[in-house]
């Protein structure tokens, strides 16, 4: 039996996937994988997700170059989430040009942007 | 407008929530929150989730005592995931008695348990 068969894919055939920077420990992204995405991720050693908005496989970094090199793939106890430890190429995971997608923090009842833009998105997506 | 109104709750009224140990950086759990869970988490400073299996609010640690004290709440760019930085009481987040729920690693095409049980679950859930 393949490790892929042990994943109880949800009603949409997906599982949540958290990517964490292997060096800094920073949580970078939460995205989704279908069976093919997890298979390709494990084979290529680079994160491949399922884009729910575009409804297709999405090789992280295919446009931006900000590939996630996968050092480790883990699964949680009830097998409904994947954790990738990655080397984030370019040090930028977010399409806004920030290190992490989690750049807004709850402060005084408001979501406040607390992380800097490292690179102008117009220079990333040409 | 409340910060709760800025969350595009999914079809089930939920958002994925990653909990990360504030000290070690270890990703501990991925669970789900509804509006009330996120509200209570922000008010109490302790993680409250929505249990999809039990279909009710679940104050993390209510049975085990392994409460997650919340230091920081973040939200990602497209607001479909929450990140909590927590102090994990007891140093155990998983119901199996392990530090993290992500104790299985993909090795040679198999999910292999690589983390030790720190406390026998029968001693946690009496």
gemmi code that builds the backbone of each chain (N, CA, C; Angstrom):
import gemmi

chains = {
    "A": [
        ("UNK", (0.848, -1.206, 0.000), (0.000, 0.000, 0.000), (0.877, 1.246, 0.000)),
        ("UNK", (0.504, 2.200, -0.818), (1.258, 3.435, -0.901), (0.947, 4.335, 0.294)),
        ("UNK", (1.913, 5.158, 0.657), (1.676, 6.147, 1.731), (0.529, 7.084, 1.355)),
        ("UNK", (0.281, 7.195, 0.054), (-0.809, 8.076, -0.419), (-2.179, 7.500, -0.052)),
        ("UNK", (-2.236, 6.165, 0.062), (-3.510, 5.517, 0.401), (-3.864, 5.689, 1.875)),
        ("UNK", (-2.869, 6.096, 2.668), (-3.125, 6.249, 4.100), (-3.668, 7.635, 4.447)),
        ("UNK", (-3.763, 8.488, 3.435), (-4.304, 9.831, 3.665), (-5.821, 9.795, 3.448)),
        ("UNK", (-6.591, 10.156, 4.475), (-8.052, 10.207, 4.310), (-8.441, 11.523, 3.647)),
        ("UNK", (-8.218, 11.615, 2.326), (-8.502, 12.835, 1.562), (-9.896, 13.333, 1.906)),
        ("UNK", (-10.052, 14.632, 2.035), (-11.369, 15.170, 2.401), (-12.362, 15.071, 1.230)),
        ("UNK", (-13.548, 15.599, 1.427), (-14.597, 15.489, 0.413), (-14.183, 16.029, -0.948)),
        ("UNK", (-13.244, 16.982, -0.937), (-12.739, 17.553, -2.193), (-11.461, 16.848, -2.665)),
        ("UNK", (-11.069, 15.792, -1.945), (-9.854, 15.064, -2.325), (-8.581, 15.775, -1.908)),
        ("UNK", (-8.680, 16.602, -0.870), (-7.546, 17.440, -0.476), (-7.107, 17.195, 0.977)),
        ("UNK", (-5.889, 17.649, 1.276), (-5.389, 17.687, 2.651), (-4.661, 19.022, 2.825)),
        ("UNK", (-4.771, 19.599, 4.025), (-4.084, 20.864, 4.316), (-2.591, 20.604, 4.451)),
        ("UNK", (-1.778, 21.532, 3.961), (-0.324, 21.368, 4.032), (0.327, 22.649, 4.543)),
        ("UNK", (1.013, 22.523, 5.669), (1.730, 23.629, 6.288), (3.185, 23.558, 5.838)),
        ("UNK", (3.748, 24.690, 5.397), (5.180, 24.710, 5.079), (5.905, 25.564, 6.108)),
        ("UNK", (6.963, 24.983, 6.650), (7.741, 25.660, 7.693), (9.183, 25.775, 7.237)),
        ("UNK", (9.766, 26.939, 7.421), (11.173, 27.123, 7.056), (12.046, 26.220, 7.932)),
        ("UNK", (12.841, 25.386, 7.288), (13.626, 24.394, 8.021), (14.690, 25.046, 8.897)),
        ("UNK", (15.131, 26.230, 8.535), (16.186, 26.902, 9.295), (15.616, 27.797, 10.386)),
        ("UNK", (14.751, 28.727, 9.995), (14.243, 29.697, 10.979), (13.078, 29.151, 11.797)),
        ("UNK", (12.428, 28.117, 11.281), (11.254, 27.576, 11.973), (9.985, 28.368, 11.700)),
        ("UNK", (10.089, 29.425, 10.928), (8.926, 30.263, 10.638), (7.888, 29.495, 9.807)),
        ("UNK", (6.632, 29.596, 10.205), (5.568, 29.024, 9.387), (5.336, 29.962, 8.206)),
        ("UNK", (5.471, 29.434, 6.996), (5.472, 30.264, 5.799), (4.117, 30.315, 5.107)),
        ("UNK", (3.551, 29.131, 4.871), (2.322, 29.040, 4.082), (1.445, 27.910, 4.601)),
        ("UNK", (0.153, 28.045, 4.366), (-0.771, 26.918, 4.469), (-1.464, 26.817, 3.118)),
        ("UNK", (-1.364, 25.652, 2.509), (-1.985, 25.453, 1.205), (-2.623, 24.069, 1.191)),
        ("UNK", (-3.038, 23.615, 0.028), (-3.747, 22.340, -0.060), (-3.080, 21.429, -1.068)),
        ("UNK", (-3.145, 20.147, -0.805), (-2.611, 19.148, -1.730), (-3.689, 18.128, -2.057)),
        ("UNK", (-3.709, 17.699, -3.318), (-4.463, 16.494, -3.644), (-3.446, 15.350, -3.753)),
        ("UNK", (-3.930, 14.178, -4.113), (-3.060, 13.007, -4.166), (-1.858, 13.228, -5.086)),
        ("UNK", (-2.124, 13.784, -6.256), (-1.061, 14.003, -7.231), (-0.040, 15.027, -6.723)),
        ("UNK", (-0.518, 16.051, -6.024), (0.386, 17.072, -5.480), (1.323, 16.467, -4.436)),
        ("UNK", (0.774, 15.637, -3.561), (1.617, 15.019, -2.532), (2.606, 14.032, -3.167)),
        ("UNK", (2.135, 13.313, -4.183), (3.008, 12.369, -4.898), (4.176, 13.120, -5.539)),
        ("UNK", (3.856, 14.188, -6.270), (4.908, 14.961, -6.951), (5.855, 15.639, -5.952)),
        ("UNK", (5.280, 16.135, -4.854), (6.113, 16.759, -3.819), (7.147, 15.770, -3.298)),
        ("UNK", (6.705, 14.555, -3.045), (7.627, 13.553, -2.495), (8.639, 13.095, -3.548)),
        ("UNK", (8.244, 13.082, -4.799), (9.152, 12.637, -5.861), (10.170, 13.709, -6.246)),
        ("UNK", (9.674, 14.942, -6.394), (10.535, 16.037, -6.871), (11.381, 16.659, -5.765)),
        ("UNK", (10.879, 16.558, -4.514), (11.566, 17.250, -3.429), (11.318, 18.749, -3.476)),
        ("UNK", (10.258, 19.147, -4.167), (9.836, 20.548, -4.199), (8.321, 20.576, -4.005)),
        ("UNK", (7.860, 21.594, -3.267), (6.443, 21.623, -2.907), (5.557, 21.836, -4.124)),
        ("UNK", (4.585, 20.952, -4.278), (3.545, 21.076, -5.299), (2.209, 21.046, -4.566)),
        ("UNK", (1.369, 22.039, -4.850), (0.074, 22.125, -4.184), (-1.044, 22.012, -5.210)),
        ("UNK", (-2.271, 21.982, -4.678), (-3.444, 22.072, -5.531), (-4.028, 23.463, -5.333)),
        ("UNK", (-4.102, 24.227, -6.403), (-4.685, 25.556, -6.309), (-6.206, 25.449, -6.390)),
        ("UNK", (-6.867, 25.805, -5.299), (-8.327, 25.718, -5.289), (-8.935, 26.823, -6.131)),
        ("UNK", (-8.248, 27.968, -6.230), (-8.803, 29.070, -7.031), (-8.618, 28.804, -8.525)),
        ("UNK", (-7.469, 28.242, -8.889), (-7.222, 27.994, -10.312), (-7.603, 26.573, -10.724)),
        ("UNK", (-7.905, 25.751, -9.703), (-8.348, 24.381, -9.957), (-7.338, 23.575, -10.772)),
        ("UNK", (-6.072, 23.716, -10.369), (-5.032, 22.911, -11.030), (-3.809, 22.765, -10.133)),
        ("UNK", (-2.942, 21.842, -10.497), (-1.703, 21.654, -9.752), (-0.881, 22.928, -9.830)),
        ("UNK", (-0.229, 23.222, -8.733), (0.513, 24.470, -8.629), (1.877, 24.149, -8.027)),
        ("UNK", (2.880, 24.200, -8.888), (4.239, 24.001, -8.408), (4.673, 25.333, -7.792)),
        ("UNK", (4.764, 25.337, -6.469), (5.095, 26.566, -5.745), (6.360, 27.176, -6.331)),
        ("UNK", (6.274, 28.437, -6.736), (7.440, 29.105, -7.294), (7.512, 29.037, -8.808)),
        ("UNK", (6.499, 28.423, -9.446), (6.570, 28.250, -10.912), (6.629, 29.595, -11.637)),
        ("UNK", (5.988, 30.612, -11.045), (6.047, 31.952, -11.650), (7.100, 32.827, -10.980)),
        ("UNK", (7.140, 32.766, -9.658), (7.982, 33.682, -8.888), (9.425, 33.206, -8.771)),
        ("UNK", (9.640, 31.905, -8.987), (10.956, 31.337, -8.717), (11.150, 30.983, -7.249)),
        ("UNK", (10.153, 31.334, -6.427), (10.270, 31.096, -4.990), (9.827, 29.670, -4.632)),
        ("UNK", (10.637, 28.752, -5.110), (10.410, 27.323, -4.910), (10.635, 26.952, -3.445)),
        ("UNK", (9.895, 25.949, -2.977), (10.137, 25.415, -1.639), (10.808, 24.047, -1.775)),
        ("UNK", (12.087, 23.987, -1.444), (12.834, 22.721, -1.479), (12.491, 21.940, -0.218)),
        ("UNK", (12.000, 20.758, -0.396), (11.454, 20.000, 0.734), (12.516, 19.132, 1.398)),
        ("UNK", (12.730, 19.390, 2.676), (13.681, 18.583, 3.425), (12.997, 17.425, 4.134)),
        ("UNK", (11.741, 17.635, 4.482), (11.053, 16.639, 5.304), (9.554, 16.751, 5.079)),
        ("UNK", (8.875, 15.609, 5.019), (7.418, 15.566, 4.919), (6.886, 14.802, 6.121)),
        ("UNK", (5.985, 15.441, 6.861), (5.370, 14.762, 8.005), (3.860, 14.765, 7.868)),
        ("UNK", (3.218, 13.897, 8.624), (1.753, 13.857, 8.633), (1.303, 13.787, 10.089)),
        ("UNK", (0.132, 14.336, 10.377), (-0.269, 14.380, 11.790), (-1.047, 13.139, 12.215)),
        ("UNK", (-1.384, 13.085, 13.489), (-1.916, 11.861, 14.092), (-3.178, 11.369, 13.408)),
        ("UNK", (-4.087, 12.278, 13.053), (-5.308, 11.825, 12.393), (-5.205, 11.991, 10.874)),
        ("UNK", (-3.990, 12.245, 10.412), (-3.670, 12.251, 8.984), (-4.535, 13.238, 8.202)),
        ("UNK", (-4.871, 14.373, 8.829), (-5.610, 15.373, 8.053), (-4.806, 16.650, 7.821)),
        ("UNK", (-3.498, 16.566, 8.079), (-2.624, 17.691, 7.740), (-1.207, 17.184, 7.479)),
        ("UNK", (-0.560, 17.863, 6.546), (0.825, 17.573, 6.169), (1.688, 18.734, 6.669)),
        ("UNK", (2.898, 18.410, 7.111), (3.866, 19.448, 7.468), (5.110, 19.248, 6.609)),
        ("UNK", (5.469, 20.303, 5.863), (6.705, 20.275, 5.082), (7.738, 21.131, 5.782)),
        ("UNK", (8.942, 20.606, 5.927), (10.055, 21.470, 6.326), (10.810, 21.790, 5.054)),
        ("UNK", (10.945, 23.078, 4.792), (11.459, 23.494, 3.486), (12.599, 24.508, 3.574)),
        ("UNK", (13.387, 24.539, 2.523), (14.271, 25.673, 2.287), (13.537, 26.571, 1.298)),
        ("UNK", (13.220, 27.781, 1.747), (12.446, 28.705, 0.919), (13.381, 29.499, 0.028)),
        ("UNK", (13.392, 29.168, -1.256), (14.254, 29.873, -2.207), (13.853, 31.355, -2.262)),
        ("UNK", (14.818, 32.240, -2.173), (14.561, 33.679, -2.223), (14.134, 34.260, -0.885)),
        ("UNK", (13.882, 33.379, 0.075), (13.477, 33.861, 1.404), (12.112, 34.521, 1.415)),
        ("UNK", (11.339, 34.290, 0.358), (10.017, 34.912, 0.226), (9.007, 33.826, -0.146)),
        ("UNK", (8.028, 33.635, 0.723), (7.001, 32.616, 0.437), (5.700, 33.237, -0.039)),
        ("UNK", (5.468, 34.497, 0.330), (4.153, 35.108, 0.093), (4.120, 35.901, -1.207)),
        ("UNK", (2.964, 35.868, -1.864), (2.826, 36.584, -3.138), (2.842, 38.101, -2.938)),
        ("UNK", (2.770, 38.540, -1.651), (2.866, 39.977, -1.366), (4.330, 40.427, -1.248)),
        ("UNK", (5.267, 39.470, -1.406), (6.684, 39.812, -1.324), (7.239, 39.731, 0.089)),
        ("UNK", (6.462, 39.109, 0.973), (6.919, 38.951, 2.365), (7.450, 37.537, 2.601)),
        ("UNK", (8.238, 37.402, 3.672), (8.808, 36.096, 4.001), (7.708, 35.049, 4.172)),
        ("UNK", (6.704, 35.412, 4.980), (5.638, 34.469, 5.326), (4.286, 35.056, 4.968)),
        ("UNK", (3.328, 34.177, 4.693), (1.955, 34.639, 4.455), (1.299, 35.129, 5.744)),
        ("UNK", (1.878, 34.767, 6.874), (1.282, 35.157, 8.160), (1.889, 36.468, 8.644)),
        ("UNK", (1.614, 37.531, 7.919), (2.229, 38.826, 8.237), (1.277, 39.750, 8.983)),
        ("UNK", (0.063, 39.287, 9.254), (-0.893, 40.088, 10.010), (-1.155, 39.455, 11.368)),
        ("UNK", (-1.092, 40.299, 12.381), (-1.171, 39.850, 13.766), (-2.367, 40.525, 14.419)),
        ("UNK", (-3.030, 39.801, 15.294), (-4.168, 40.364, 16.010), (-3.660, 41.247, 17.151)),
        ("UNK", (-3.941, 42.538, 17.045), (-3.510, 43.504, 18.066), (-4.671, 44.440, 18.368)),
        ("UNK", (-5.107, 44.451, 19.617), (-6.205, 45.333, 20.008), (-7.455, 45.132, 19.165)),
        ("UNK", (-7.747, 43.878, 18.853), (-8.971, 43.566, 18.113), (-8.912, 43.871, 16.630)),
        ("UNK", (-7.703, 44.082, 16.112), (-7.546, 44.358, 14.680), (-6.415, 43.515, 14.099)),
        ("UNK", (-6.534, 43.156, 12.819), (-5.434, 42.501, 12.115), (-4.463, 43.579, 11.657)),
        ("UNK", (-3.260, 43.548, 12.184), (-2.269, 44.581, 11.889), (-1.088, 43.956, 11.131)),
        ("UNK", (-0.720, 44.582, 10.021), (0.440, 44.101, 9.259), (1.716, 44.433, 10.031)),
        ("UNK", (2.489, 43.395, 10.334), (3.665, 43.602, 11.183), (4.983, 43.208, 10.503)),
        ("UNK", (4.894, 42.646, 9.298), (6.119, 42.218, 8.608), (6.346, 43.052, 7.351)),
        ("UNK", (7.603, 43.316, 7.040), (7.909, 44.140, 5.869), (7.807, 43.377, 4.539)),
        ("UNK", (7.526, 44.126, 3.489), (7.649, 43.603, 2.120), (9.136, 43.579, 1.791)),
        ("UNK", (9.643, 42.407, 1.419), (11.074, 42.269, 1.127), (11.382, 42.571, -0.329)),
        ("UNK", (10.363, 42.344, -1.170), (10.552, 42.614, -2.599), (9.204, 43.006, -3.188)),
        ("UNK", (9.213, 44.031, -3.985), (7.982, 44.501, -4.619), (7.397, 43.394, -5.511)),
        ("UNK", (6.143, 43.014, -5.269), (5.545, 41.941, -6.072), (5.618, 42.192, -7.584)),
        ("UNK", (5.610, 43.455, -8.005), (5.670, 43.740, -9.440), (7.041, 43.343, -10.023)),
        ("UNK", (8.021, 43.200, -9.136), (9.334, 42.733, -9.586), (9.434, 41.207, -9.528)),
        ("UNK", (8.503, 40.601, -8.779), (8.502, 39.137, -8.661), (7.702, 38.518, -9.808)),
        ("UNK", (6.538, 39.107, -10.061), (5.644, 38.563, -11.100), (5.655, 39.493, -12.299)),
        ("UNK", (6.548, 39.203, -13.225), (6.704, 40.130, -14.360), (5.846, 39.697, -15.543)),
    ],
    "B": [
        ("UNK", (-16.138, 47.285, 12.348), (-16.191, 45.869, 11.946), (-15.233, 45.045, 12.809)),
        ("UNK", (-15.703, 43.914, 13.240), (-14.879, 43.043, 14.063), (-13.855, 42.310, 13.197)),
        ("UNK", (-12.707, 41.972, 13.804), (-11.713, 41.162, 13.086), (-12.312, 39.828, 12.662)),
        ("UNK", (-13.354, 39.396, 13.352), (-14.021, 38.128, 13.014), (-14.747, 38.213, 11.682)),
        ("UNK", (-15.194, 39.437, 11.340), (-15.910, 39.628, 10.075), (-14.972, 39.579, 8.874)),
        ("UNK", (-13.669, 39.718, 9.133), (-12.709, 39.723, 8.026), (-12.262, 38.322, 7.634)),
        ("UNK", (-12.751, 37.339, 8.379), (-12.410, 35.948, 8.053), (-13.452, 35.386, 7.083)),
        ("UNK", (-13.010, 34.958, 5.888), (-13.950, 34.342, 4.943), (-14.169, 32.876, 5.332)),
        ("UNK", (-14.981, 32.678, 6.371), (-15.250, 31.326, 6.872), (-15.623, 30.417, 5.706)),
        ("UNK", (-15.125, 29.181, 5.736), (-15.426, 28.273, 4.617), (-16.882, 27.810, 4.656)),
        ("UNK", (-17.249, 26.932, 3.744), (-18.631, 26.480, 3.629), (-19.200, 25.893, 4.914)),
        ("UNK", (-18.306, 25.365, 5.752), (-18.735, 24.820, 7.043), (-18.584, 25.834, 8.173)),
        ("UNK", (-18.236, 27.082, 7.798), (-18.070, 28.113, 8.823), (-16.773, 27.985, 9.602)),
        ("UNK", (-15.758, 27.377, 8.988), (-14.511, 27.086, 9.705), (-13.291, 27.713, 9.035)),
        ("UNK", (-12.213, 27.791, 9.803), (-10.904, 28.178, 9.276), (-9.868, 27.245, 9.915)),
        ("UNK", (-8.850, 26.881, 9.144), (-7.784, 26.021, 9.672), (-6.912, 26.832, 10.629)),
        ("UNK", (-6.465, 26.199, 11.700), (-5.636, 26.890, 12.694), (-4.428, 26.034, 13.053)),
        ("UNK", (-3.245, 26.594, 12.795), (-1.981, 25.932, 13.098), (-1.495, 26.448, 14.442)),
        ("UNK", (-1.090, 25.561, 15.335), (-0.486, 26.006, 16.595), (0.990, 25.657, 16.592)),
        ("UNK", (1.789, 26.664, 16.918), (3.243, 26.517, 16.908), (3.781, 26.846, 18.287)),
        ("UNK", (4.674, 26.035, 18.804), (5.280, 26.314, 20.097), (6.107, 27.604, 20.006)),
        ("UNK", (5.789, 28.555, 20.867), (6.416, 29.879, 20.796), (7.904, 29.817, 21.116)),
        ("UNK", (8.310, 28.821, 21.878), (9.720, 28.726, 22.265), (10.519, 27.880, 21.275)),
        ("UNK", (10.084, 26.651, 21.059), (10.860, 25.742, 20.200), (10.590, 25.959, 18.718)),
        ("UNK", (9.456, 26.580, 18.395), (9.094, 26.754, 16.996), (8.456, 25.513, 16.386)),
        ("UNK", (8.357, 24.473, 17.145), (7.764, 23.223, 16.624), (6.285, 23.414, 16.288)),
        ("UNK", (5.875, 22.940, 15.127), (4.454, 22.939, 14.787), (3.805, 21.788, 15.547)),
        ("UNK", (2.813, 22.118, 16.360), (2.231, 21.151, 17.292), (0.968, 20.494, 16.761)),
        ("UNK", (0.038, 21.326, 16.285), (-1.282, 20.830, 15.901), (-1.827, 21.635, 14.714)),
        ("UNK", (-2.684, 20.997, 13.961), (-3.547, 21.708, 13.021), (-4.975, 21.328, 13.383)),
        ("UNK", (-5.795, 22.321, 13.661), (-7.178, 22.049, 14.038), (-8.058, 23.088, 13.346)),
        ("UNK", (-9.318, 23.157, 13.728), (-10.254, 24.044, 13.051), (-10.930, 24.967, 14.047)),
        ("UNK", (-11.241, 26.151, 13.610), (-11.975, 27.105, 14.440), (-13.211, 27.590, 13.698)),
        ("UNK", (-14.307, 27.766, 14.436), (-15.421, 28.542, 13.892), (-15.340, 29.946, 14.514)),
        ("UNK", (-16.285, 30.762, 14.204), (-16.258, 32.138, 14.670), (-16.162, 32.228, 16.199)),
        ("UNK", (-16.962, 31.420, 16.869), (-16.988, 31.449, 18.325), (-15.655, 30.974, 18.911)),
        ("UNK", (-15.056, 29.976, 18.274), (-13.769, 29.462, 18.754), (-12.683, 30.537, 18.647)),
        ("UNK", (-12.660, 31.255, 17.527), (-11.648, 32.303, 17.367), (-11.903, 33.455, 18.331)),
        ("UNK", (-13.175, 33.774, 18.533), (-13.544, 34.819, 19.488), (-13.065, 34.438, 20.898)),
        ("UNK", (-13.385, 33.240, 21.318), (-13.012, 32.801, 22.670), (-11.489, 32.688, 22.826)),
        ("UNK", (-10.827, 32.217, 21.763), (-9.362, 32.123, 21.796), (-8.748, 33.496, 22.041)),
        ("UNK", (-9.268, 34.489, 21.346), (-8.699, 35.834, 21.489), (-9.052, 36.440, 22.845)),
        ("UNK", (-10.204, 36.099, 23.373), (-10.615, 36.652, 24.666), (-9.913, 35.975, 25.853)),
        ("UNK", (-9.867, 34.647, 25.801), (-9.327, 33.879, 26.927), (-7.806, 33.804, 26.916)),
        ("UNK", (-7.224, 33.924, 25.709), (-5.779, 33.716, 25.614), (-5.409, 32.245, 25.729)),
        ("UNK", (-6.384, 31.389, 25.471), (-6.129, 29.947, 25.426), (-6.845, 29.392, 24.191)),
        ("UNK", (-6.202, 28.437, 23.533), (-6.742, 27.945, 22.264), (-8.059, 27.208, 22.456)),
        ("UNK", (-9.052, 27.658, 21.693), (-10.351, 26.990, 21.623), (-10.594, 26.645, 20.164)),
        ("UNK", (-10.923, 25.385, 19.899), (-11.156, 24.947, 18.526), (-12.590, 24.468, 18.362)),
        ("UNK", (-12.919, 24.136, 17.108), (-14.181, 23.480, 16.825), (-13.871, 22.025, 16.494)),
        ("UNK", (-14.413, 21.130, 17.278), (-14.195, 19.719, 17.020), (-15.169, 19.242, 15.946)),
        ("UNK", (-14.620, 18.870, 14.799), (-15.480, 18.407, 13.714), (-16.038, 17.012, 14.003)),
        ("UNK", (-15.298, 16.215, 14.783), (-15.799, 14.870, 15.082), (-16.889, 14.914, 16.158)),
        ("UNK", (-16.701, 15.801, 17.142), (-17.694, 15.870, 18.221), (-18.736, 16.955, 17.972)),
        ("UNK", (-18.451, 17.787, 16.920), (-19.396, 18.827, 16.546), (-19.700, 19.804, 17.688)),
        ("UNK", (-18.636, 20.224, 18.360), (-18.824, 21.211, 19.433), (-17.521, 21.943, 19.707)),
        ("UNK", (-17.620, 23.048, 20.420), (-16.434, 23.792, 20.807), (-15.558, 22.904, 21.681)),
        ("UNK", (-14.275, 23.066, 21.497), (-13.321, 22.209, 22.185), (-12.202, 23.093, 22.729)),
        ("UNK", (-12.241, 23.286, 24.038), (-11.175, 24.030, 24.684), (-9.994, 23.078, 24.803)),
        ("UNK", (-8.979, 23.321, 24.010), (-7.807, 22.438, 23.975), (-7.281, 22.248, 25.396)),
        ("UNK", (-7.166, 20.992, 25.812), (-6.662, 20.699, 27.159), (-7.754, 20.538, 28.192)),
        ("UNK", (-9.008, 20.630, 27.770), (-10.105, 20.567, 28.756), (-10.116, 19.232, 29.504)),
        ("UNK", (-9.681, 18.167, 28.823), (-9.612, 16.867, 29.493), (-8.198, 16.547, 29.975)),
        ("UNK", (-7.238, 16.850, 29.116), (-5.853, 16.451, 29.383), (-5.113, 17.430, 30.280)),
        ("UNK", (-5.618, 18.660, 30.365), (-4.871, 19.709, 31.062), (-3.810, 20.339, 30.168)),
        ("UNK", (-3.637, 19.805, 28.966), (-2.615, 20.319, 28.052), (-3.126, 21.518, 27.254)),
        ("UNK", (-3.351, 22.566, 28.001), (-3.853, 23.833, 27.471), (-2.782, 24.491, 26.604)),
        ("UNK", (-3.226, 25.223, 25.579), (-2.294, 26.034, 24.780), (-2.503, 27.503, 25.123)),
        ("UNK", (-1.549, 28.077, 25.843), (-1.603, 29.503, 26.193), (-1.165, 30.305, 24.978)),
        ("UNK", (-2.018, 31.191, 24.540), (-1.781, 31.872, 23.267), (-1.001, 33.168, 23.462)),
        ("UNK", (0.141, 33.231, 22.821), (0.961, 34.440, 22.878), (0.660, 35.365, 21.724)),
        ("UNK", (0.264, 34.793, 20.602), (0.116, 35.583, 19.383), (-0.874, 34.897, 18.453)),
        ("UNK", (-1.722, 35.692, 17.791), (-2.657, 35.166, 16.789), (-2.348, 35.869, 15.482)),
        ("UNK", (-2.103, 35.097, 14.436), (-1.864, 35.685, 13.112), (-2.832, 35.102, 12.096)),
        ("UNK", (-2.956, 35.797, 10.978), (-3.813, 35.300, 9.898), (-3.026, 35.440, 8.603)),
        ("UNK", (-3.280, 34.559, 7.641), (-2.458, 34.610, 6.429), (-3.054, 35.541, 5.370)),
        ("UNK", (-2.333, 35.681, 4.262), (-2.643, 36.704, 3.263), (-4.057, 36.591, 2.704)),
        ("UNK", (-4.494, 35.359, 2.434), (-5.855, 35.222, 1.900), (-6.858, 34.865, 2.999)),
        ("UNK", (-6.390, 34.985, 4.250), (-7.256, 34.848, 5.428), (-7.966, 33.504, 5.478)),
        ("UNK", (-7.282, 32.451, 4.998), (-7.908, 31.139, 5.153), (-7.152, 30.230, 6.108)),
        ("UNK", (-6.236, 30.820, 6.882), (-5.579, 30.046, 7.931), (-5.135, 30.978, 9.060)),
        ("UNK", (-5.208, 30.431, 10.265), (-4.794, 31.132, 11.480), (-3.509, 30.471, 11.983)),
        ("UNK", (-2.608, 31.284, 12.523), (-1.411, 30.739, 13.170), (-1.397, 31.223, 14.609)),
        ("UNK", (-1.354, 30.279, 15.540), (-1.229, 30.623, 16.963), (0.196, 30.326, 17.402)),
        ("UNK", (0.808, 31.280, 18.103), (2.052, 30.952, 18.798), (1.676, 30.712, 20.243)),
        ("UNK", (2.022, 29.542, 20.734), (1.513, 29.120, 22.042), (2.610, 28.636, 22.979)),
        ("UNK", (2.298, 28.727, 24.272), (3.052, 27.965, 25.260), (2.233, 26.702, 25.519)),
        ("UNK", (2.804, 25.564, 25.199), (2.084, 24.300, 25.335), (2.267, 23.761, 26.748)),
        ("UNK", (1.202, 23.846, 27.543), (1.271, 23.353, 28.925), (1.540, 21.841, 28.911)),
        ("UNK", (2.475, 21.403, 29.738), (2.816, 19.980, 29.818), (3.769, 19.521, 28.736)),
        ("UNK", (4.008, 20.406, 27.746), (4.920, 20.041, 26.654), (4.383, 18.942, 25.759)),
        ("UNK", (3.088, 18.680, 25.872), (2.460, 17.608, 25.085), (1.216, 18.167, 24.402)),
        ("UNK", (1.204, 18.146, 23.077), (0.039, 18.650, 22.344), (-0.825, 17.516, 21.802)),
        ("UNK", (-0.230, 16.345, 21.592), (-0.943, 15.265, 20.891), (-1.623, 14.307, 21.862)),
        ("UNK", (-2.787, 13.809, 21.444), (-3.531, 12.869, 22.295), (-2.807, 11.528, 22.437)),
        ("UNK", (-1.764, 11.321, 21.629), (-0.969, 10.091, 21.749), (0.119, 10.238, 22.816)),
        ("UNK", (0.183, 11.419, 23.447), (1.177, 11.647, 24.485), (2.504, 12.159, 23.954)),
        ("UNK", (2.482, 12.606, 22.686), (3.705, 13.144, 22.088), (3.672, 14.673, 22.075)),
        ("UNK", (4.858, 15.266, 21.924), (4.953, 16.727, 21.904), (4.073, 17.323, 20.808)),
        ("UNK", (4.209, 16.777, 19.603), (3.514, 17.297, 18.423), (2.691, 16.194, 17.783)),
        ("UNK", (1.622, 16.604, 17.104), (0.831, 15.633, 16.336), (1.575, 15.173, 15.084)),
        ("UNK", (2.610, 15.911, 14.696), (3.359, 15.559, 13.477), (4.544, 14.660, 13.829)),
        ("UNK", (4.236, 13.471, 14.291), (5.292, 12.563, 14.754), (5.643, 11.486, 13.723)),
        ("UNK", (4.963, 11.527, 12.572), (5.268, 10.565, 11.507), (5.886, 11.263, 10.314)),
        ("UNK", (6.956, 10.696, 9.834), (7.760, 11.298, 8.782), (7.800, 10.356, 7.598)),
        ("UNK", (7.788, 10.926, 6.418), (7.866, 10.115, 5.199), (9.313, 9.682, 4.976)),
        ("UNK", (9.543, 8.385, 5.060), (10.889, 7.843, 4.861), (10.783, 6.607, 3.982)),
        ("UNK", (11.460, 6.655, 2.840), (11.442, 5.505, 1.940), (10.041, 5.089, 1.533)),
        ("UNK", (9.173, 6.103, 1.311), (7.816, 5.803, 0.841), (6.870, 5.293, 1.920)),
        ("UNK", (7.262, 5.451, 3.184), (6.399, 5.015, 4.288), (6.321, 6.098, 5.358)),
        ("UNK", (5.189, 6.166, 6.055), (5.060, 7.057, 7.207), (5.671, 6.342, 8.415)),
        ("UNK", (6.750, 6.889, 8.942), (7.473, 6.250, 10.030), (7.369, 7.114, 11.290)),
        ("UNK", (7.004, 6.504, 12.404), (6.934, 7.235, 13.675), (8.349, 7.519, 14.157)),
        ("UNK", (8.633, 8.815, 14.333), (10.012, 9.187, 14.670), (10.122, 9.912, 16.015)),
        ("UNK", (8.988, 10.207, 16.653), (9.027, 10.929, 17.931), (8.541, 10.035, 19.064)),
        ("UNK", (9.121, 10.192, 20.240), (8.742, 9.342, 21.369), (7.436, 9.772, 22.032)),
        ("UNK", (6.770, 8.805, 22.660), (5.650, 9.101, 23.561), (6.260, 9.601, 24.871)),
        ("UNK", (5.845, 10.801, 25.277), (6.406, 11.391, 26.495), (5.619, 10.978, 27.738)),
        ("UNK", (4.345, 10.680, 27.526), (3.499, 10.258, 28.652), (2.434, 9.312, 28.120)),
        ("UNK", (2.234, 8.230, 28.829), (1.228, 7.243, 28.412), (-0.158, 7.900, 28.393)),
        ("UNK", (-0.850, 7.815, 27.247), (-2.169, 8.450, 27.157), (-3.138, 7.992, 28.248)),
        ("UNK", (-2.984, 6.770, 28.735), (-3.907, 6.288, 29.780), (-3.687, 7.055, 31.089)),
        ("UNK", (-2.527, 7.684, 31.209), (-2.272, 8.518, 32.390), (-2.730, 9.965, 32.166)),
        ("UNK", (-2.932, 10.314, 30.881), (-3.381, 11.675, 30.549), (-4.910, 11.752, 30.610)),
        ("UNK", (-5.559, 10.745, 30.021), (-7.033, 10.729, 29.953), (-7.543, 9.673, 30.924)),
        ("UNK", (-7.806, 10.093, 32.154), (-8.203, 9.103, 33.171), (-9.707, 8.963, 33.268)),
    ],
}
model = gemmi.Model(1)
for chain_id, residues in chains.items():
    chain = gemmi.Chain(chain_id)
    for i, (resn, *xyz) in enumerate(residues, 1):
        res = gemmi.Residue()
        res.name, res.seqid = resn, gemmi.SeqId(i, " ")
        for name, pos in zip(("N", "CA", "C"), xyz):
            atom = gemmi.Atom()
            atom.name, atom.element = name, gemmi.Element(name[0])
            atom.pos, atom.b_iso = gemmi.Position(*pos), 0.0
            res.add_atom(atom)
        chain.add_residue(res)
    model.add_chain(chain)
structure = gemmi.Structure()
structure.add_model(model)
structure.setup_entities()
